Amino acid sequence: MLNEEDRRITGTFSVNGRSRSWSFSPEATLLHVLRDHGHTEVKNGCEEGECGACLVLLDGKPVPSCQVFAATARDREITTVRALGTIHAPHPIQEAFVEVGAVQCGFCTPGIVLATAALLRENPNPSDEDIIHALDGQKCRCTGYVKIIEAVRLAARRGRHE
């Protein structure tokens, strides 16, 4: 019988542009591997792929990290909200969210900001319908989404979404 240590696998991940090599159990989700290695900006919400709190960009595409086995993300590009900006040098999307008051408790914000970044990278001038579609699956219990949609509109108007 194998013990837990014998069952671990190792993988190399590119997280926010930096190569990382981590050991984890075969059934570990990307959410748990990221959080176990200090990426607490990836929030642990429902663990069912319904709330969007754990959203990351995997090869540039938004995915709920709780629904991705870590082993399938090896050798791929993972982007968390930490890659976008800092408190001292926020990304224009982050600035827009703060400016319009779209941030309340902040738990959902990392996933929503990443979903917005993915949207604006693909569609720099989205309609309200495009915004609603892109944010479908991003749950916020504090706002009601009016300010969030306003923030996405403002970020789109300001441009620059690399």
C-alpha positions in Angstrom: 0.0 0.0 0.0 1.3 3.4 -1.0 1.4 6.2 1.6 0.5 9.8 0.8 4.1 10.8 0.1 4.6 8.0 -2.4 1.5 9.0 -4.3 2.6 12.7 -4.8 3.4 14.0 -8.3 5.5 16.9 -9.2 4.7 19.5 -11.8 6.1 22.7 -13.2 3.7 25.6 -13.5 4.2 29.1 -14.9 2.3 31.3 -12.4 2.2 35.0 -13.2 5.2 34.6 -15.5 7.4 32.8 -12.9 8.2 29.1 -13.2 7.3 27.0 -10.1 7.8 23.4 -9.4 5.4 21.9 -6.8 4.6 18.5 -5.5 0.9 17.6 -4.9 -1.5 14.7 -4.7 -3.0 13.4 -8.0 -6.5 14.5 -7.1 -5.5 18.0 -6.0 -7.2 20.9 -7.8 -5.4 23.8 -9.1 -7.2 26.0 -6.5 -5.7 24.0 -3.6 -2.2 23.8 -5.1 -2.1 27.6 -5.7 -3.4 28.4 -2.3 -1.1 25.8 -0.6 1.8 27.7 -2.2 0.8 31.2 -1.1 -1.6 32.4 -3.8 -4.3 33.3 -1.4 -5.6 35.9 -3.9 -7.3 32.8 -5.5 -10.3 32.6 -3.3 -11.8 29.3 -2.1 -15.6 29.7 -2.5 -18.0 27.0 -3.4 -15.5 24.4 -4.8 -18.2 23.5 -7.3 -17.4 25.9 -10.1 -20.4 28.0 -9.4 -19.3 31.2 -7.7 -16.2 32.4 -9.7 -14.2 33.3 -6.6 -11.4 30.9 -7.6 -11.2 32.1 -11.2 -7.7 32.2 -12.8 -6.6 32.6 -16.4 -5.3 29.3 -17.8 -3.4 30.0 -21.0 -5.3 33.3 -21.1 -8.8 31.8 -20.7 -10.9 32.2 -17.6 -11.4 29.0 -15.7 -12.7 28.1 -12.2 -9.5 26.7 -10.6 -11.6 24.4 -8.3 -12.7 22.5 -11.4 -9.2 21.9 -12.8 -7.0 19.1 -11.7 -3.6 20.6 -11.0 -1.9 17.8 -13.0 -3.7 19.1 -16.2 -2.3 22.6 -15.6 1.3 21.6 -15.6 3.5 23.4 -18.1 0.7 25.9 -18.8 0.5 29.6 -18.1 -1.6 30.5 -15.0 -2.5 34.1 -14.3 -3.9 35.3 -11.0 -5.1 38.8 -10.2 -1.7 39.4 -8.5 -0.2 39.6 -12.0 -2.3 42.6 -13.0 -1.3 45.3 -10.5 -0.3 46.2 -7.0 -1.7 48.5 -4.4 1.0 51.0 -5.4 0.6 50.4 -9.2 -2.9 49.2 -9.8 -4.0 48.0 -13.2 -6.6 50.3 -15.0 -9.3 47.7 -14.4 -8.5 47.7 -10.7 -8.5 51.5 -10.7 -11.9 51.6 -12.4 -13.4 49.2 -9.8 -12.2 51.3 -7.0 -13.2 54.6 -8.6 -16.9 53.6 -9.2 -17.2 51.7 -5.9 -17.6 48.2 -7.4 -15.5 46.7 -4.5 -17.3 46.0 -1.3 -16.1 43.0 0.8 -13.6 42.1 -1.9 -14.0 38.3 -1.8 -15.3 38.1 -5.4 -13.2 40.9 -6.7 -10.1 38.9 -7.9 -12.2 36.6 -10.1 -14.3 39.4 -11.4 -11.3 41.5 -12.3 -9.7 38.6 -14.1 -12.9 37.9 -16.0 -13.0 41.5 -17.0 -9.4 41.4 -18.1 -10.1 38.4 -20.3 -13.2 40.1 -21.7 -11.4 43.3 -22.6 -8.4 41.6 -24.1 -10.8 39.8 -26.5 -13.3 42.6 -26.9 -12.0 46.1 -26.0 -15.4 47.7 -26.6 -18.0 45.3 -25.1 -21.8 46.0 -25.0 -23.6 45.6 -21.8 -24.8 42.2 -23.0 -21.1 41.2 -23.6 -20.2 42.3 -20.1 -23.1 40.4 -18.5 -22.2 37.3 -20.5 -18.5 37.5 -19.6 -19.3 37.9 -15.9 -21.9 35.1 -15.9 -20.7 32.7 -13.2 -19.0 35.5 -11.1 -21.2 35.7 -8.0 -21.2 38.8 -5.8 -23.3 38.8 -2.6 -22.6 42.5 -1.8 -23.3 44.7 -4.8 -26.1 43.8 -7.1 -23.7 44.2 -10.1 -24.7 47.7 -11.2 -21.4 49.2 -10.0 -19.5 46.2 -11.4 -20.9 46.7 -14.9 -20.2 50.4 -14.6 -16.6 49.6 -13.6 -16.2 47.3 -16.7 -17.6 50.1 -18.9 -15.2 52.6 -17.4 -12.2 50.3 -17.8 -13.2 49.6 -21.5 -13.4 53.4 -22.2 -10.0 53.9 -20.7 -8.4 51.0 -22.7 -5.0 49.4 -22.2 -5.8 45.8 -21.2 -2.6 43.9 -21.7 
